[in-house]
């Protein structure tokens, strides 16, 4: 029994190392794809947006409005929504399964929507999926953080 265990131990270690390397590669791919998404979104670049957004994109804004790939791209390309900046305060990636990475965190977003200024402090949940060897933006859900409480006595 001990001989079998000693023979299996290196195989188990190799499997663990391989799994960890695959997770690291997935996280690096999703992180790079998110960086590209931010640049493409700020630039409102049709080709880049089309390449990074999944055809099944489900984008739920903190306002409750839900966009598809088509409707979200339309709002960006017509400049009815213009993003000025994304400032991640926290951005974490977790491999959820083969070809799926979950991104969570907190981001400060400055944007204009239909002419109205919006400075949002958001908690976010995003899903990245590997499609034909490319990481694509599949889903987004965000909620606004409450404003910071005023100091007591003021």
Secondary structure, DSSP 8 states (H G I E B T S, - for coil): -HHHHHHHHHHHHHHHHHHHHHHHHHHHHHHHHHHHHHHHHHHT-HHHHHHHEEEEEEEE-TTS-EEEHHHHHHHHHTTSEEEEEEEEEEEEEEEEETTEEEEEEEEEEEEEETTEEEEEEEEEEEEEEEETTEEEEEEEEEEE-------TT-
